[in-house]
Amino acid sequence: MKRFHYAWVIAVSCFLMQGVVVGLILNCRGQFLTPVCDSMGYKMGEFTLYLFFQGIVSFFFTPIAGRIMSGGKFKPAMITAVIILSLALFLSSFATHLWHFYLSGIMMGLSMPMLYVLAVPVLTNNWFVKRRGLVLGISAGASGLMGVVGNLILAEIIESKGWRSGYLVIGLTIAIVLLPVTIFLIRLKPEDKGLKAYGYNQKEETDIYIESSGMTAKQALGTASFWFIALTGFFVGTLSAVPQLLQSYTTFLGKASSFAATVVSVGMFGNIFCKLLLGYIVDRLGSEKTSYFSIFMLSVSAFLILFPKNEPLLFVGAFFTGMSTAMLSTGFPVVIKTLFGNKDYSSVYSYFAMATGLASALGLSIYGFMIDYYGDYRQAIMMSVIMGLAALTSTVLAFLLMKRRNLRENN
């Protein structure tokens, strides 16, 4: 009988982190827009500026968080991040001025790099040799599942108790769920528990698990491959805004609100499915082929959305818009490991995540400006098709150049 491996406790911890941080906070924030603006008399643009502050702070703090994680202060940093994030939601609950929400956004920007951007990829990379993609996919799927459940619960709370109670419930959930996880369950490396990573095989060590193999962050930043894959990350991060346009795009076409809601629901279930699918195939096909497939499907999904009169094509396109968030949460963590190794993974990934984080913060604004300028969605969606093909090209170049570099070094 096989002995239970502590790596699966880490997997459950990652599932809970993704569910609470991404599913409950990021995927449910739309529930608060209209209630807060109506209650406080804010314009939508000035209220949502808190997301800009969150994105900018997160952008600059991500590489610092990467250095903290690799510098031996992982657990205290994680506990601090949970406390800051919980306090940020409490602050929103008691906010009486616009700048209170901006301060909350800044606090979220300080905590998100640890809890959202880095923790799950780094922990999964450290604890799993085998089943890494599957664990990433299941953890990421938690965000979609919690997004579905959380939106339903928060909608009821906000309607019956008000938006302040909604923020309070999220803040309490963060503290109640994630503080015990970070204090008692999470360990950065298997060696902290006197273990080897799940799937470690000493006979295969030279092939699949050499902790010191790979590049430092400085070396990785000096390669063309890094900048091409970062460009891919920026494109895919921008494309992650497309699912958020499905509701407004469908109603713009003159469809009934019930039909628009169905399209959004299809996109949400596609989000969950794509994460699980990528987690499954990356373990079997590797990160290179998985990346080509998923990014190509992103372009296909945008292309299908261009034909709204054909409802089956529209549904298929909406379903596969989930490939963007699947790549961000499941694909790219393995891609960075494949290209640059384990040696300085947390730092290398933190620099890469700056590109995806910036794009995710700006993506919706980029689409919004295009839609306002043209008075139509078609140009923005066509840009998505082109951006997907550009992302595919830059991914091919990233892998090709790294292979050539490795061949030169081996010779």
VOGU-133781 format. One record per residue (C-alpha): z, y, x. Coordinates in steps of 0.001 Angstrom, whole numbers, plus 524288, in hexadecimal, padded with zeros to 5 digits. Each point is the difference from the previous one (the first is absolute). Last residue first. Layout:
<pts>
ZYX ...
</pts>
This chain:
<pts>
790CA852B386E36 80BA67FF827F6DD 8012C80ED580019 7F19B801F47FCDA 8009F7F5F07F50E 80C168068B7FA46 7F93480D2C7FFB8 7F3F17FA2C7F99E 808647F9A77F57B 8073080CDA7FDD9 7F31C8073F7FE8E 7FB097F6647F5D1 80CB3800107F836 8009B80ED27FEE0 7F1458013B7FE08 800227F6A07F473 80B638078C7FA24 7F8DF80CFE801CB 7F4307FAA47F8C5 808147FA997F4B2 8071980CFF7FEAC 7F2E58071A7FF89 7FB8E7F6A87F550 80C6F802D17F846 7FE6880E9A80206 7F2197FF6A7FADB 804517F8F37F3A3 80B8B8093A7FE67 7F72580BD98019B 7F81A7FA847F4AA 80CB2800247F842 8025D80E4B80333 7F204803AD7FCA8 800BA7F8B87F316 80CC48060C7FB72 7FAB280C9C7FA3B 8030680E7C7FF85 7F9E48010480D76 80A6B8088E80656 80B877FB477F7D1 7FC677F1B880259 7FE7D8027080E8F 80CFB8074B800BA 806F77F5147F8CE 7FA167F57C80890 8050E806AC80C40 80D28802AA7F975 801717F1A67FC5D 7FD517FBEC80DF0 808DA809B980702 80CC37F85B80063 7F9517F2BF8010C 7F73C8055880AB7 80B8180534807C8 807527F32D7FE82 7F44C7F7C7803ED 7FDB08080180C47 80E64800F0803BF 801057F1577FD97 7F7E97FD8680C3D 80A0D807328082F 80B057F82F7F9B2 7F8857F3598020F 7FF278025B80E9A 80E8580339800BC 804487F4327F800 7F6D87F6C880731 803978034880DF6 7FDA37F2CD80675 7FBF57F8877F3E7 7F131800DE800E6 7F64780B317FFA4 7F4417FB507F828 805B97F46A7F8BA 80D34806867FD7B 7F93880C467FB14 7F77C7F7C47F6F1 80BED7F8987FAED 806E980C767FBA0 7F2D0805197FB10 7FD787F53A7F626 80C5F7FEF37F7D4 8053580D707FC53 7F4AB80929802AD 7F59B7F59B7FDD5 805DC7FC347F2DE 8015C80E617FC5E 7F15C801A8801A5 7FC557F2BB7FA52 80640804017F31A 7F369807147FC75 7FB937F20D7FD5D 804827FF987F1DE 7FA3C80D477FCA5 7F2977FB8F804B2 800ED7F3637F83F 804208079B7F3DB 7F4F6809D18019C 7F6397F4FF801FA 804907F9A57F349 7FF0B80D447F914 7F1DE802DA80361 7FF6C80E157FB8D 8091E8037F80B40 7F5E57FD3780A9E 80548807AA80BB3 80C3A7F78B7FF59 7F7CF7F4D480568 7FCFE807B180C69 80E678030D80222 8035E7F1867FEE9 7F4EA7FC278092C 80490809A480A54 80DC97FA907FF3F 7FA8B7F23080038 7F9E7802E680D45 80D618046B804B6 806397F34A7FB67 7F5C77F6F2805D7 7FEE3806B780D35 80EC2800D280148 801E57F1A77FCA1 7F5C17FC3080A0A 807508076B80AA5 80DEE7FCD27FBB4 7FECF7F148800CF 7F9087F6A37F6D7 80B427F7497FBCB 80C478085380131 7F82580C1C7FC2F 7FB127F88E7F412 80D117FE437F937 805DC80D6280294 7F31A8061D7FC25 800237F8CA7F309 80E2F803867FD21 7FD4080E568027D 7F35D7FF817F838 806C77F9AF7F44D 80AC280A477FF29 7F69180B798008E 7F6AC7F9187F6D6 80B157FF5E7F623 8016780EB78014A 7F159802617FF10 7FF297F7CE7F39E 80B5E807DD7FA84 7F8FB80CB680340 7F3AF7FB437F91E 808157FBFB7F424 8068780D577FF96 7F2998066280011 7FBDD7F75B7F496 80C20804067F861 7FD4280E5080328 7F2827FEB67FA02 7F451801F4808E7 7F99380D4B8012B 7FBB47FE7180E1E 80AA7809898040C 809B17F68B7F9B0 7FB857F56180966 8008A808EA80BDD 80D918052E7FC68 805D57F25D7FEEF 7F8B17FA2B80B90 8032180B1A80958 80CBF7FA2380522 7F8907F3A7803A5 7F72980880808B0 80B1A805E580810 8007A7F3FF808E4 7F2688040380480 8061680A9180882 808A67F5F8806AA 7F4197F74B801D5 7F89C80AF1806D7 80BA6803E780863 802BE7F1E3803AB 7F1DF7FDFD803EE 8010C80C0C8089B 80C537FA27805E3 7F8217F38E8027D 7F5C58080C80731 80A51807A280779 807047F3BD8045D 7F37C7F93380402 7FC2580B73808B4 80B847FC9F808A1 809968098E8063A 808EB8000D7F42C 802087F1748021B 8041B8020C80E1F 809E980A757FC53 8054F7F7AC7F4EC 802147F4CB8096C 7F63E7F5157FF87 7FFE17F1787FD31 8083F7F4A480476 80EA4801268028F 804347F84B7F410 7F6927F4F580291 7FDFC7F8E77F346 7F2A47FABD7FC96 7F8A97F9E980B3C 8093B7FED480B73 80ADC7FBF47F6D2 7F8637F4C67FA24 808607F53B80602 80C2F808187FD2E 7FCCF8005D7F18C 8049880B937F80C 7FCFA7FE797F189 80B72808657FBB2 8041C8088F80B5F 809E67FA9B80989 80E8B800527FD5C 80CDF8049E805E7 8025F809227F48A 7FC7180C6880779 7F56E7F7D0806A2 7F9157FF567F2E0 7FD6E80EA280118 8034480C407F820 80AED7FA2E7F7DA 8010D803237F182 809E37F9597F747 80D62806937FFF9 7FE9F80EB2801D4 7F195801FF7FCD1 7FFEE7F7017F421 80D5E804747FB3F 7FB6280E4D8008F 7F2D37FCC07F9E3 803B07FAFF7F28B 80B888085B7FB77 7FC0380C5680761 7F1B07FFCC7FC10 803747FC427F209 8099A80B5A7FF22 7F591809B780437 7F6207FA307F682 809A6800C67F4AA 8036580E1780367 7F1A8803FE80044 7FE2B7FA6C7F25D 80CA7806107FB1F 7FADC80D5380422 7F3377FD277F8E1 8068E7FF377F2AD 808B77F6327F8F4 7F7527FA227F557 7F2358034A80482 803667FFBC80E6A 807077F2F87FEB3 7F4EB7F9BA7F831 7F57E804AC80971 808B47FBAD80B34 800AF7F2117FADF 7F15F7FE957FDB3 7FC548068080CD3 809BB7F79F8075F 7FAB37F32E7FAB3 7F1D7802C6803BB 80369806BA80CCE 809C87F54C80328 7F4FB7F6167FF51 7F6C3808A1807C0 809FC8029280AA5 804037F1BB80050 7F1F17FC6B80322 801F08067D80D2C 80ABF7F66D80343 7F7AB7F4957FB4C 7F46B8047E8081A 807F5802A680C3F 8067B7F2B67FECC 7F2D77F9497FE48 7FA3C8073E80B91 80B017FBCC808F6 7FFC87F1E07FB70 800C07FB4B80E1A 8052F8081680B4B 80A3B806707F780 80C808074A80378 7FB3E80AF1808D7 7F340803207F8FD 806A17FF537F2C0 80AE88090E80472 7F660809AF805E9 7F6C3800247F44E 80B50801017F628 807D180A86806FE 7F51D8091D80467 7F9BD807FB7F519 809217FE8F7F467 80E227FF888048A 7FF478062D80D76 7F4EE809AA7FDF2 804FC802C57F21F 80D5A8055E803DF 7FC9480D2B805FF 7F51E802CC7F63A 809547FCB57F4ED 8094780A7280523 7F4D3809D2800A5 7FC207FCB67F204 80E0A801F67FB73 7FFFD80D38806AA 7F393803597F886 806657FB6F7F363 80BAD808E280299 7F66E80AFA80337 7FB997FFF97F1D8 80D8E803877FB10 809E27F8F47F75A 7FF987F2858062B 80ACC7F66F7FC05 7F76D7F3EA7FEA6 7F73C8045A80B29 80BEE800A3808E2 803E97F2367FBE6 7F2477FB7580396 8011D8061F80D82 80DBC7FA628018C 7FA8E7F2327FE52 7F5718029880A15 809C68059A809BC 809457F4697FE32 7F4F77F61B80189 7FB08806E080C45 80DA380012805F5 8014D7F15C7FDCB 7F2AE7FDBF80644 8034A8087980BCD 80D137F937801C4 7F8EE7F2C17FFCE 7F4AC8037280913 8071E806CB80AF3 7FADE7F7A880B45 7F529808EB804D3 7F4587F9447F9AE 803E98046E7F26D 8038780DA3804BD 7F2CE80139806D6 7F8F67FC7B7F372 80853809977F84D 7FBD680ABF8095C 7F1D27FBEE7FDF6 801FC801267F11F 8073F80D0880028 7F418808CE8010A 7F85F7F9D17F4E1 80C2D7FDA77F7B1 8036980E7280090 7F21C8039A7FBFF 7FF5E7F5F07F510 80D268037B7F9F1 7FD0280E7680097 7F2F17FD977F94C 806857F74A7F5EA 8098880B0D7FCDF 7F3EC808207FCF3 7FF637F7F87F38B 8086480A617F957 7F77680B87803E9 7F38E7F9377FBAF 805467FB2D7F2F8 8049680D887FC2E 80E94800F17FDF7 80715803AB7F376 80C0A7F7CF80305 7FF647F6D07F456 7F13E7FF7D7FE91 7FDD87FE5780E9C 80A9F7F5AB80135 7FB577F8327F429 7F18780103803E9 8014F7FB5380E07 80B497F6597FECD 7F8F07F3937FBDF 7F5DD8023480AC1 80A6F7FCAF80A08 8000D7F1C47FBC6 7F7397F9EA80A6D 806238078C80B3F 80E607FE837FC82 801BC7F3247F8B0 7F4F07F7EA80589 7FF55805BA80DA5 80E4B8017C803B9 806237F6507F681 7F6157F4EF7FFD4 7FC03801A580E28 80E177FF878047D 803557F47D7F734 7F46E7F7EC804CB 803338036F80E18 80DE67FB1E7FDF5 7FAC37F3797F9E8 7F7647FDFE80C09 80B8A802B48090E 807B67F5887F8D7 7F40C7F74C801EB 800958026780EA1 80DAF7FA3A7FFCD 7F9DA7F27E800B4 8053C7F4F67F77C 800727F366807CE 7F5317F6507FD4A 804097F2E27FA7C 
</pts>
